[in-house]
Amino acid sequence: MPLRYTRTKFAKRTSSTVSQADSLSTSDSTLADDTLSKPQFLSGDTALSVMITTTSITRELADLCQFPPVRAAAGMILVILKTAQDVQTNRSECYRLARRCVSMLVDIKDQMDGRWESAPTSLVRNLERFERTLESINSFMAAEAEQKWHQRLLRKSMIEEGLARFHAELDDATRMFQIATLISIHYSIGDGPFGTASRINTESERLPVYPGKTRSLSLSSESSSIELVSSPASITSFSDSQSYVEITSECETLDTSSEMDLDRAIVDAVPAAIELNHHGFRRYHKSEIRLRGRSKIKSGWWSGSNKAQVDGRNVLVKHYDGRPNKWIRDVKLLQNIYHPNLPQMIGYSDDETPTPFILLANVQMRLPEALVLDAIQNSSLQRCAQVLFRFYRDTLDAALYMQRQLNLSDTKLQDYVEHADYRIDGENTLIMGLPPPEIDTWVSFRNYGLVHSICSQYLKLLPNSGHAPLPEDPTDEREPALQRKIAHLTVLAKALFPDEEDPATLSERLDSLLDEDDDEELEDLDRRPLTLRQIRMIAIKAKKHNHTWRPNTIPAHRFRVGDVGWVPPGKEFKDMEVFCNVLDNKMAKLDVKESALGWQGAWVGGFREKRDMKPIIFPNSIFGWPVIVPPGTKQDLQILHEALFASFGDGWQFLLEHGKSLANAYGVNPEELILISCAGTDQIFGANDHRRDPFEHLQHQSRGIGRSPHMGQAHFHHRPEPTTLLFLFSSPREDHVPSWSDSPMYEAGYEPRFNQCTTSIGCSEVLRD
């Protein structure tokens, strides 16, 4: 935070000296040992959905276990289901995988019930292969459930690829069943009494009968149009359509009984296939959508979204009124991204729908600000910090995934992150909406990286927009306790957000906080979660907790570095009561450093010019400042003397370790203690040269870039006035009075007389002529 100073007018021969005092203070629970509450993330809707899914799958598996040919596979799915209950992050995906396995077993049971004695050998082998696939799925889930949270985070992409691979293996198993069936059909037709079939065509309409010696026969049967595409995001749909099989043979004709047997064999052997058109996403007609209420989102990418119900499932439907190009762009993007923190598309409208739409699995949507404010008002400070840190982690993970999938540059990725529309779903998971289409044509430049873009997004969610100069603001209408909570949350967020140098890896200090939120990580049931004191210590050890509160100006030399005190209720910081100085009584060994800074400025040609000044150091903490005053100019000077801790984190650590004993000794609460970590004076001086520059009129005429003010005309009877060299002496000592001199050597009580300029100490008072 920038240090703010104000200037105060003083009487003649007194310095306009203003003191700054930076303080360190703890929050309401910084020094307390009370354990902060542990958040729970399983919502009521999620628990109900999991219970319904588990119940339906278990009921179907109970029926399958009574069917001997698939009893082993059904038992393996029960083991998978039990293992999925121990999974935390990808539980819904594991349930979906188990549901697909159950659906395949149910289809096999329905088709082969009562005919297993005559089942082909190839079909039995494919079923055994399916059982082996189930065993590998169970082994994979069990191994991942036993891993630590941070290990699964580092292997997050590998886990997602593993789940997608098992979906692909299930698709392969389905295709192997179909290939084995078609091979059996070919062999059965070739070995039958009617000879070898020369052609089998599946068409959408009946073909005409061609004349000639060959007799053709058309058979119609109920089956599904088949177009298989391997995709982990598959939607099951059974829509039957009429298909016709034309069998042409040049050898023998078929009698009626043979025709019916062949028809029945094909229908029984080829079950209803899964329609997986358009990269594994189903297309819906508007008549299949049942809307549930009106849209409350009026802006951003989520605008126009309504809750709806499709096939008994709650979804979110997003309409595109008069924007087909945007609909096409979003569909193409969502077909290529699959991430828990990005919109999950499950289907989209067909060509007959006048207003295009997409269906999303994310149902309940609210703003991240709502979740942050709710946590600030109703949860502990640790919980509030975890919410912000989880937002950062999920956004970074989704952004890096999108960069890999869409091949985005670093600059374009920052455009996406800064202009995306963020929402929170029913499970308090952050969902990063897609950016507007026009962003693809933008050309932007930044002097900061992705981490800064993400951190600034979530610091702006705080009520103070990420600025905390003081724990309490008298002009703020919120309760003082709530103000302190927001201020300390801002300090913790800035201290614990990862560094810019390593954006792809979550820092250990942040990882340790988020690990505490997983029940499976608590191996010791008696272990207490992190307290706010421990969180601060994590930041201090990482040398990131260097924040100080910066109050408004106070009287000069009012406090010293190392003072400990408190502000009584209803008083301001300048009225702080000092209990002791921890440096004087040897309670703390804190390094203190001193600094002296100076600046000289003036208005030249309507522009402000300012330069740094370097002092001459004299004994007894006296500093001499050379001042060059051109003729006809007015110069102002600012001198800043400071004494401060070498590390503000050491001051925080002292309060954490000794604050409770100090508070008990002086009868105050630990969170009310204030430690002065920086004190100094901010002094303003002036020098005004009354001489007139003889070339002033030429300076106005020829002033410009690259042009000299004295070019063009010669003045034989005028010589330029020399500049005046003055010396200003200042000191951080309280008993020292600042003084001007025409000599570079400091002499106490020396009073020079300037004939051509006046000097001042203070904003406007003239000290000497």
C-alpha positions in Angstrom: 0.0 0.0 0.0 1.4 3.5 -0.8 2.3 5.5 2.3 0.1 8.6 2.5 1.2 11.9 4.0 -0.5 15.2 4.6 1.0 18.5 5.2 0.4 20.8 8.1 1.2 24.5 8.4 3.4 25.7 11.2 4.3 29.1 12.6 7.5 30.9 11.7 10.8 29.1 12.6 9.0 25.8 13.2 9.2 22.8 10.9 6.2 21.4 9.2 7.0 18.0 10.6 4.6 15.2 10.2 5.2 11.7 11.7 4.3 8.4 10.1 3.7 5.3 12.1 3.0 2.0 10.7 1.5 -0.6 13.0 1.1 -4.3 13.3 -2.0 -5.7 15.0 -3.7 -9.0 15.2 -7.2 -10.0 14.3 -9.9 -11.3 16.7 -8.6 -14.8 16.5 -5.0 -14.4 15.6 -3.6 -15.3 19.0 -6.5 -17.5 20.0 -6.0 -21.3 20.1 -9.7 -21.9 19.3 -9.9 -24.3 16.4 -11.6 -22.8 13.4 -14.7 -24.6 12.0 -14.2 -27.1 9.2 -16.2 -26.4 6.0 -18.4 -29.0 4.5 -18.9 -29.1 0.7 -21.6 -31.8 0.3 -24.8 -30.0 -0.4 -28.3 -31.4 0.0 -28.9 -31.7 -3.7 -25.6 -33.5 -4.2 -26.4 -36.0 -1.4 -29.9 -36.7 -2.8 -28.5 -37.2 -6.3 -25.9 -39.6 -5.1 -28.4 -41.5 -3.0 -30.8 -41.9 -6.0 -28.1 -43.0 -8.3 -26.7 -45.5 -5.9 -30.1 -46.9 -5.1 -31.1 -47.4 -8.8 -27.8 -49.0 -9.7 -27.9 -51.3 -6.7 -31.4 -52.4 -7.6 -30.4 -53.3 -11.1 -27.3 -55.1 -9.8 -29.4 -57.2 -7.5 -31.4 -58.4 -10.4 -28.2 -59.1 -12.4 -26.6 -61.1 -9.6 -29.5 -63.7 -10.0 -28.5 -64.2 -13.7 -25.6 -66.7 -13.7 -23.8 -65.7 -17.0 -23.3 -62.1 -15.8 -23.0 -62.7 -12.1 -19.3 -62.2 -12.0 -19.5 -58.9 -13.9 -22.3 -57.7 -11.7 -20.3 -58.5 -8.6 -17.4 -56.6 -9.9 -19.6 -53.5 -10.6 -20.8 -53.7 -6.9 -17.1 -53.4 -5.9 -16.6 -50.5 -8.2 -19.7 -48.8 -6.8 -18.3 -49.2 -3.2 -14.9 -47.8 -4.3 -16.6 -44.8 -6.0 -18.1 -43.8 -2.7 -14.6 -43.2 -1.3 -13.7 -40.9 -4.2 -14.1 -37.2 -3.5 -13.2 -35.0 -6.5 -14.5 -37.1 -9.5 -17.2 -39.0 -7.8 -19.9 -38.1 -10.3 -17.7 -39.2 -13.2 -17.1 -42.5 -11.4 -20.8 -43.0 -10.9 -21.4 -42.3 -14.6 -18.8 -44.9 -15.5 -20.4 -47.5 -13.3 -23.8 -46.6 -14.7 -22.6 -47.3 -18.2 -21.3 -50.7 -17.1 -24.7 -51.6 -15.6 -26.5 -50.5 -18.7 -24.4 -52.8 -20.9 -25.0 -55.7 -18.6 -28.8 -55.1 -18.6 -28.8 -55.0 -22.4 -26.8 -58.3 -22.5 -29.2 -59.9 -20.0 -32.3 -58.8 -22.0 -31.0 -60.1 -25.3 -29.5 -63.4 -24.1 -31.9 -64.5 -21.5 -32.7 -68.2 -22.0 -30.3 -68.6 -24.9 -26.9 -68.8 -23.2 -26.6 -72.6 -23.8 -26.4 -71.9 -27.5 -24.2 -68.8 -27.3 -21.3 -68.6 -29.7 -17.8 -69.0 -28.3 -16.8 -65.6 -29.5 -19.6 -63.9 -27.6 -18.5 -65.7 -24.4 -14.9 -64.5 -24.9 -16.1 -60.9 -25.3 -18.0 -61.1 -22.1 -14.8 -62.3 -20.3 -13.0 -59.4 -21.9 -15.6 -57.1 -20.5 -15.1 -58.6 -17.0 -11.4 -57.9 -17.3 -12.2 -54.3 -18.2 -14.3 -54.0 -15.0 -11.4 -55.4 -13.0 -9.0 -52.7 -14.4 -11.6 -50.0 -13.6 -11.9 -51.1 -10.0 -8.1 -51.3 -9.6 -7.7 -47.8 -11.0 -10.4 -46.3 -8.7 -9.1 -48.0 -5.6 -5.5 -46.9 -6.3 -6.6 -43.2 -6.8 -8.8 -43.2 -3.7 -5.8 -44.2 -1.6 -3.7 -41.3 -2.9 -3.2 -38.1 -0.9 -5.0 -35.0 -2.1 -1.9 -33.1 -3.3 -0.7 -36.2 -5.2 -4.1 -36.4 -7.0 -3.9 -32.7 -7.8 -0.5 -33.2 -9.5 -1.9 -36.2 -11.4 -5.2 -34.5 -12.1 -4.8 -34.7 -15.9 -3.7 -38.3 -15.7 -6.8 -39.2 -13.7 -9.1 -37.5 -16.2 -7.3 -39.3 -19.1 -7.7 -42.6 -17.2 -11.5 -42.1 -16.9 -11.7 -41.1 -20.5 -9.7 -44.2 -21.4 -12.1 -46.5 -19.6 -15.0 -44.9 -21.4 -13.2 -45.7 -24.6 -12.6 -49.3 -23.6 -16.3 -49.7 -22.9 -17.0 -48.4 -26.4 -14.5 -50.8 -27.8 -16.2 -53.7 -25.9 -19.5 -52.6 -27.4 -18.0 -52.6 -30.9 -16.4 -56.0 -30.4 -19.9 -57.4 -29.5 -21.3 -56.0 -32.7 -18.3 -57.2 -34.8 -18.6 -60.7 -33.4 -22.4 -60.7 -34.1 -21.9 -59.5 -37.7 -19.3 -62.2 -38.2 -21.6 -64.9 -36.9 -24.4 -63.5 -39.2 -22.1 -63.9 -42.2 -21.1 -67.4 -41.3 -24.7 -68.4 -40.6 -25.9 -67.0 -43.9 -23.0 -68.6 -45.8 -23.5 -72.0 -44.2 -27.4 -72.0 -44.5 -29.4 -74.1 -47.0 -29.9 -71.1 -49.2 -26.2 -70.6 -50.1 -23.9 -67.6 -49.8 -25.3 -64.1 -49.5 -23.6 -61.7 -51.9 -24.7 -58.4 -50.4 -26.3 -57.0 -47.3 -27.4 -53.3 -47.5 -28.9 -51.3 -44.7 -30.7 -48.3 -46.1 -33.2 -45.7 -44.9 -35.8 -46.5 -47.6 -36.9 -49.6 -49.6 -34.9 -50.1 -52.7 -36.6 -51.0 -56.0 -36.5 -54.6 -57.2 -34.2 -54.9 -60.1 -35.3 -57.1 -63.1 -33.5 -60.2 -64.2 -33.0 -63.8 -63.2 -32.1 -62.9 -59.7 -34.9 -62.8 -57.2 -34.6 -60.1 -54.5 -36.3 -60.0 -51.2 -36.7 -57.1 -48.8 -37.1 -57.6 -45.0 -37.9 -54.8 -42.6 -37.0 -54.9 -39.0 -36.8 -52.6 -35.9 -33.3 -51.4 -35.2 -31.4 -48.2 -34.6 -29.3 -46.1 -36.9 -25.7 -46.7 -35.9 -22.9 -44.2 -36.0 -20.2 -45.1 -33.4 -17.8 -42.4 -32.3 -15.4 -43.0 -29.4 -15.9 -40.2 -26.9 -15.8 -40.1 -23.1 -18.8 -37.7 -23.1 -21.4 -40.0 -24.4 -25.1 -39.6 -24.0 -27.3 -42.7 -24.3 -30.3 -42.3 -26.5 -32.6 -45.0 -28.0 -34.5 -43.7 -31.0 -35.7 -46.5 -33.2 -36.1 -46.1 -37.0 -37.2 -48.3 -39.8 -34.4 -50.0 -41.7 -34.5 -52.4 -44.6 -32.3 -55.3 -45.4 -32.1 -56.3 -49.0 -30.5 -59.7 -49.6 -29.7 -60.6 -53.1 -28.6 -64.1 -54.0 -27.7 -65.5 -57.4 -27.7 -69.1 -56.2 -31.0 -70.1 -54.7 -34.2 -68.4 -53.6 -35.4 -68.3 -50.0 -38.7 -69.7 -48.9 -40.9 -67.9 -46.4 -39.8 -69.8 -43.3 -36.1 -69.1 -44.1 -36.8 -65.4 -44.5 -38.5 -65.2 -41.2 -35.7 -67.1 -39.4 -33.1 -64.8 -40.9 -35.1 -61.7 -39.9 -35.5 -62.9 -36.3 -31.8 -63.8 -36.1 -30.6 -60.4 -37.2 -33.0 -58.6 -34.8 -32.0 -60.8 -31.9 -28.2 -60.6 -32.6 -27.9 -56.9 -33.1 -29.4 -55.0 -30.1 -30.4 -51.4 -30.1 -27.2 -49.4 -30.6 -26.3 -46.1 -28.9 -26.7 -43.0 -30.9 -23.5 -41.0 -30.6 -23.7 -38.4 -33.3 -21.7 -35.1 -33.4 -18.6 -36.0 -31.3 -20.6 -37.9 -28.7 -23.3 -35.2 -28.0 -26.9 -35.8 -28.7 -29.0 -33.2 -30.6 -32.4 -32.3 -29.0 -35.6 -30.8 -30.4 -37.3 -28.0 -28.4 -40.3 -30.3 -27.7 -38.0 -32.5 -25.6 -37.2 -29.6 -23.3 -39.4 -28.7 -20.3 -38.5 -25.2 -19.0 -38.6 -24.6 -15.2 -38.9 -20.8 -14.6 -37.5 -17.7 -16.3 -33.9 -16.7 -16.6 -32.5 -14.4 -13.8 -29.1 -13.9 -15.5 -29.3 -10.8 -17.7 -25.6 -10.3 -18.7 -22.4 -12.2 -19.4 -22.0 -15.6 -21.0 -24.7 -17.2 -18.8 -27.4 -14.8 -19.9 -30.5 -16.4 -21.3 -30.0 -19.6 -19.3 -33.0 -21.4 -17.8 -33.5 -24.4 -15.6 -35.1 -27.2 -17.5 -35.8 -30.9 -17.4 -34.8 -33.4 -20.2 -35.5 -37.1 -19.9 -36.1 -36.7 -16.2 -32.8 -35.0 -15.6 -32.4 -31.4 -14.4 -30.2 -29.4 -16.8 -29.5 -25.7 -17.7 -30.6 -24.7 -21.2 -28.9 -21.6 -22.7 -30.7 -20.0 -25.7 -29.1 -18.0 -28.4 -31.7 -15.5 -29.7 -30.7 -14.3 -33.1 -27.0 -15.3 -32.6 -26.3 -18.5 -34.6 -22.7 -17.6 -35.1 -22.1 -17.4 -31.3 -24.0 -20.7 -30.9 -21.8 -22.4 -33.5 -18.6 -21.0 -31.8 -19.7 -22.2 -28.3 -20.7 -25.6 -29.5 -17.3 -26.1 -31.2 -15.5 -25.0 -28.1 -17.5 -27.1 -25.7 -17.1 -30.2 -27.9 -13.3 -30.0 -27.3 -13.1 -29.1 -23.6 -14.0 -31.4 -20.7 -13.0 -30.0 -17.3 -14.9 -29.8 -14.0 -14.4 -26.0 -13.8 -15.6 -25.3 -17.3 -19.2 -25.6 -18.7 -20.3 -29.2 -19.2 -22.3 -29.5 -22.4 -24.5 -32.6 -22.7 -26.2 -31.8 -25.9 -27.5 -29.1 -28.2 -30.4 -28.2 -30.5 -31.1 -29.9 -33.9 -31.5 -28.2 -37.3 -35.3 -27.9 -36.9 -35.2 -25.7 -33.8 -35.7 -22.0 -34.7 -33.9 -20.7 -31.7 -30.6 -22.6 -31.1 -29.7 -23.7 -27.6 -27.2 -25.9 -25.7 -27.8 -28.1 -22.7 -25.5 -27.8 -19.7 -25.1 -30.1 -16.7 -24.5 -27.1 -14.4 -27.9 -26.3 -12.9 -27.7 -23.9 -10.0 -25.7 -20.8 -10.8 -24.8 -17.8 -8.5 -22.1 -15.2 -8.5 -18.7 -15.8 -6.7 -19.3 -12.6 -4.8 -22.3 -14.1 -3.1 -20.3 -17.1 -1.9 -17.5 -14.8 -0.6 -19.9 -12.5 1.2 -21.7 -15.4 2.7 -18.4 -16.9 4.0 -17.4 -13.5 5.4 -20.6 -13.0 7.3 -21.2 -16.6 8.5 -17.8 -18.4 8.5 -14.4 -18.2 10.1 -11.6 -16.3 8.6 -9.8 -19.5 7.7 -12.9 -20.6 5.8 -13.0 -17.3 3.9 -9.3 -17.6 3.0 -9.9 -21.2 1.7 -12.7 -20.0 -0.5 -10.4 -17.5 -2.2 -7.5 -20.0 -2.5 -9.8 -22.6 -4.0 -11.1 -20.1 -6.6 -7.5 -19.4 -7.6 -6.5 -23.0 -7.8 -9.6 -24.0 -9.9 -9.3 -21.0 -12.2 -5.6 -21.7 -12.8 -6.2 -25.4 -13.5 -9.1 -24.6 -15.9 -7.1 -21.9 -17.7 -4.0 -24.1 -18.3 -6.3 -26.9 -19.5 -8.0 -24.6 -21.9 -4.6 -23.3 -23.2 -3.5 -26.9 -24.0 -6.8 -27.9 -25.6 -7.2 -24.7 -27.7 -3.5 -24.0 -28.3 -3.8 -20.4 -26.9 -0.9 -18.0 -26.4 -0.2 -16.6 -23.0 -1.6 -13.3 -23.9 -4.8 -14.7 -25.3 -5.2 -16.9 -22.3 -5.1 -13.8 -20.1 -7.7 -12.3 -22.3 -9.9 -15.3 -21.7 -9.3 -15.3 -17.9 -9.9 -11.5 -17.4 -13.1 -11.4 -19.5 -14.7 -14.8 -18.6 -18.0 -14.9 -16.7 -17.6 -16.9 -13.5 -20.4 -18.7 -11.6 -20.7 -21.0 -8.7 -22.8 -24.2 -9.1 -24.8 -26.1 -6.6 -21.8 -27.9 -5.2 -19.9 -24.6 -4.6 -17.6 -25.4 -7.6 -16.3 -22.5 -9.6 -17.4 -22.6 -13.3 -15.5 -20.5 -15.7 -17.8 -19.3 -18.5 -16.6 -18.8 -22.1 -15.4 -15.3 -23.1 -17.3 -13.2 -25.7 -16.6 -14.0 -29.4 -15.1 -10.6 -30.1 -12.1 -11.4 -27.8 -10.7 -13.7 -30.5 -9.8 -10.6 -32.6 -8.2 -8.6 -29.8 -4.5 -7.8 -29.6 -3.5 -6.9 -26.1 -0.2 -6.3 -24.2 0.6 -6.6 -20.5 3.5 -6.2 -18.2 2.2 -8.9 -15.8 1.5 -12.6 -16.0 -1.3 -15.1 -15.6 -1.0 -15.3 -11.8 -1.6 -11.5 -11.4 -4.6 -11.7 -13.7 -6.2 -14.4 -11.6 -5.3 -13.0 -8.2 -6.6 -9.5 -9.1 -9.9 -11.1 -10.2 -10.6 -12.5 -6.7 -9.2 -9.6 -4.7 -11.8 -7.5 -6.4 -14.5 -9.8 -5.0 -13.8 -8.5 -1.5 -15.9 -5.6 -0.2 -12.8 -3.4 0.0 -11.7 -4.4 -3.5 -8.4 -5.7 -2.1 -7.3 -2.5 -0.4 -6.8 -2.5 3.4 -4.9 0.6 4.7 -6.5 0.3 8.1 -8.3 -2.5 10.1 -11.2 -0.1 10.6 -12.5 2.9 8.7 -14.7 5.4 10.6 -16.5 6.3 7.4 -17.5 2.6 6.7 -21.0 1.7 7.8 -20.2 -1.9 8.5 -19.6 -3.3 12.0 -16.0 -2.8 13.3 -15.6 -6.6 13.8 -16.7 -7.2 10.2 -14.3 -4.5 8.9 -11.4 -6.1 10.8 -12.3 -9.5 9.3 -12.3 -8.2 5.8 -9.0 -6.3 6.3 -7.2 -9.4 7.7 -8.7 -11.5 4.9 -7.2 -9.1 2.4 -3.8 -9.4 4.1 -3.9 -13.2 4.2 -4.9 -13.4 0.5 -2.1 -11.2 -0.6 0.4 -13.1 1.5 -0.6 -16.6 0.6 -1.4 -16.3 -3.1 1.4 -18.0 -5.2 4.2 -16.1 -6.7 4.3 -14.9 -10.3 7.4 -16.9 -11.0 5.8 -20.3 -10.8 2.1 -20.1 -11.9 1.7 -23.8 -12.9 2.5 -25.2 -9.5 0.5 -24.5 -6.4 2.7 -23.3 -3.6 3.3 -25.5 -0.5 1.8 -22.9 1.8 -1.5 -22.8 -0.2 -1.5 -26.6 -0.6 -1.3 -27.1 3.1 -4.3 -25.0 3.7 -6.5 -26.8 1.1 -5.4 -30.2 2.3 -7.1 -29.5 5.6 -10.4 -29.4 3.8 -10.4 -33.0 2.7 -11.8 -35.5 5.2 -9.7 -38.3 3.7 -6.5 -36.4 4.6 -7.2 -36.4 8.3 -5.6 -39.7 9.2 -5.6 -38.8 12.9 -9.2 -38.2 13.9 -8.1 -36.2 17.0 -6.1 -33.8 14.8 -7.3 -30.2 14.9 -7.6 -28.1 11.8 -5.3 -25.1 11.2 -6.0 -22.0 13.3 -5.6 -18.5 12.1 -2.4 -18.3 14.1 -0.9 -21.2 12.2 -2.0 -19.7 8.9 -0.1 -16.5 9.7 2.9 -18.5 10.7 2.9 -20.3 7.3 2.9 -16.9 5.5 5.6 -15.5 7.9 7.9 -18.4 7.3 7.5 -18.0 3.6 8.5 -14.3 4.1 5.3 -13.1 2.5 3.6 -11.5 5.5 5.0 -8.0 5.3 1.8 -6.0 5.5 1.5 -2.9 7.8 -1.5 -0.8 8.6 -0.9 2.8 7.5 -3.0 5.4 9.4 -3.4 9.0 8.6 -0.8 11.6 9.7 -0.1 12.1 13.4 2.0 14.6 15.3 5.7 14.4 14.8 7.7 12.2 17.2 4.4 11.0 18.8 5.6 7.3 18.6 8.8 5.4 18.3 9.6 2.1 16.6 8.9 -0.7 19.1 6.1 1.0 21.0 3.3 -1.4 22.1 -0.1 -0.1 23.0 -3.8 0.0 22.2 -6.4 2.4 21.0 -9.3 2.9 23.5 -12.8 2.6 22.1 -14.0 5.7 20.4 -10.5 7.1 20.0 -8.4 7.5 16.9 -4.9 6.1 16.2 -3.2 9.3 17.2 -4.7 8.8 20.7 -3.1 5.4 21.2 -1.9 4.6 24.7 1.6 3.3 24.8 2.3 0.5 27.3 6.0 0.0 26.7 8.8 -0.2 24.1 9.9 -3.7 23.5 13.2 -2.6 22.2 14.0 -0.5 25.3 13.1 -3.3 27.8 14.9 -5.9 25.7 11.8 -8.0 25.2 12.5 -8.3 21.4 15.6 -8.5 19.3 14.4 -6.9 16.1 16.7 -5.2 13.6 15.9 -1.6 13.0 17.2 0.4 10.0 17.0 4.1 9.2 16.6 5.9 5.9 16.6 9.4 4.6 15.0 10.3 1.2 14.7 13.6 -0.5 13.0 15.0 -3.7 13.2 18.4 -5.4 10.5 19.6 -7.8 9.4 22.6 -9.8 6.9 23.7 -12.5 8.7 24.3 -15.8 6.8 25.3 -18.9 3.5 24.0 -17.5 5.0 20.6 -16.6 6.0 19.2 -13.3 9.7 18.2 -13.0 11.0 16.2 -10.0 14.3 14.6 -9.2 15.9 12.6 -6.4 18.3 14.3 -4.0 21.4 12.7 -2.3 22.3 13.8 1.2 25.7 14.6 2.8 25.8 12.7 6.1 27.2 14.5 9.2 27.7 13.3 12.7 24.8 13.2 15.2 22.3 12.1 12.4 22.6 15.4 10.5 21.9 15.3 6.8 22.9 18.1 4.4 20.9 18.4 1.1 22.4 20.5 -1.8 19.7 22.5 -3.6 20.2 24.2 -7.0 17.9 27.1 -7.6 17.9 28.5 -11.2 17.1 32.2 -11.5 13.4 33.1 -11.6 12.2 29.6 -10.4 10.4 28.3 -7.3 11.6 25.0 -5.9 9.9 22.8 -3.4 11.6 20.0 -1.4 10.3 17.0 0.5 12.5 15.3 3.1 11.5 12.0 4.6 13.2 10.4 7.6 12.2 6.9 8.7 13.1 4.3 11.2 11.6 0.9 10.6 12.0 -2.9 11.2 14.2 -4.6 8.8 11.5 -7.2 8.4 7.8 -6.5 9.2 7.3 -10.3 9.3 9.5 -10.4 12.4 7.1 -7.9 14.1 4.1 -10.1 13.3 5.9 -13.1 14.6 6.7 -11.3 17.9 3.1 -10.4 18.4 2.0 -14.0 17.7 4.5 -15.4 20.2 4.3 -12.8 23.0 1.0 -11.0 22.4 -1.0 -13.1 24.8 1.4 -12.4 27.8 1.6 -8.7 27.0 -2.2 -8.5 26.8 -2.6 -10.2 30.1 0.0 -7.9 31.7 -1.9 -4.7 30.6 -5.5 -6.0 30.8 -6.5 -5.9 27.2 -7.4 -8.5 24.6 -4.6 -9.9 22.4 -6.2 -8.7 19.2 -6.2 -5.1 20.5 -2.4 -4.8 20.7 -0.6 -2.6 18.3 3.1 -2.6 17.6 4.7 0.4 16.0 6.9 -0.9 13.2 7.8 2.3 11.3 8.0 5.9 12.5 9.4 9.0 11.0 8.9 12.6 9.8 7.8 14.1 6.5 9.0 17.7 6.1 8.3 20.2 3.3 10.6 23.1 2.4 10.7 25.8 -0.3 13.2 28.1 -2.1 12.1 31.0 -4.4 14.6 32.9 -6.6 13.2 36.4 -7.3 15.6 37.3 -10.2 14.2 37.6 -13.7 15.7 35.5 -16.4 16.7 37.8 -19.3 15.9 35.1 -21.9 12.5 34.3 -20.5 10.7 35.7 -23.6 12.8 33.5 -25.9 12.0 30.5 -23.8 8.3 31.0 -24.5 8.9 31.4 -28.2 11.2 28.6 -28.9 10.2 26.1 -26.2 9.8 22.6 -27.8 11.1 19.1 -28.0 14.7 19.1 -29.2 15.0 22.9 -29.4 17.3 25.0 -27.2 15.7 28.0 -25.4 18.6 30.3 -26.4 18.8 29.5 -30.1 17.9 32.0 -32.8 18.8 35.5 -31.4 21.9 36.9 -29.8 21.9 39.3 -26.8 25.2 41.1 -26.6 24.4 43.2 -23.6 22.9 40.5 -21.4 24.6 37.6 -19.6 22.6 34.8 -18.0 22.2 35.0 -14.3 24.1 32.3 -12.3 22.2 29.6 -10.4 22.0 29.8 -6.7 23.4 26.9 -4.6 21.9 26.4 -1.2 22.2 23.8 1.5 19.4 22.4 3.7 20.2 20.6 6.9 17.7 18.2 8.5 17.7 15.4 11.1 15.2 12.8 12.4 16.0 13.9 16.0 13.3 15.6 17.8 15.6 18.4 19.3 16.9 19.4 15.9 15.5 22.4 14.0 15.9 22.3 10.2 18.0 25.2 8.8 19.2 26.7 5.5 22.8 27.7 4.7 25.0 29.0 1.9 27.9 26.8 3.2 28.2 23.0 2.7 29.4 22.7 6.3 26.9 22.4 9.1 27.2 24.9 11.9 24.5 25.1 14.6 22.9 28.5 15.0 24.4 29.9 11.7 21.9 32.3 10.1 23.0 33.4 6.6 21.3 36.2 4.6 20.2 35.5 1.1 19.9 38.6 -1.1 18.2 37.2 -4.2 16.0 34.4 -2.9 13.8 33.4 0.0 13.6 30.1 1.7 10.8 28.5 3.8 10.3 25.7 6.2 6.7 24.6 6.1 4.1 25.0 3.4 4.0 28.8 3.1 5.9 30.4 6.0 9.0 32.5 5.0 11.8 32.0 7.5 14.6 34.2 6.2 15.1 37.0 3.7 
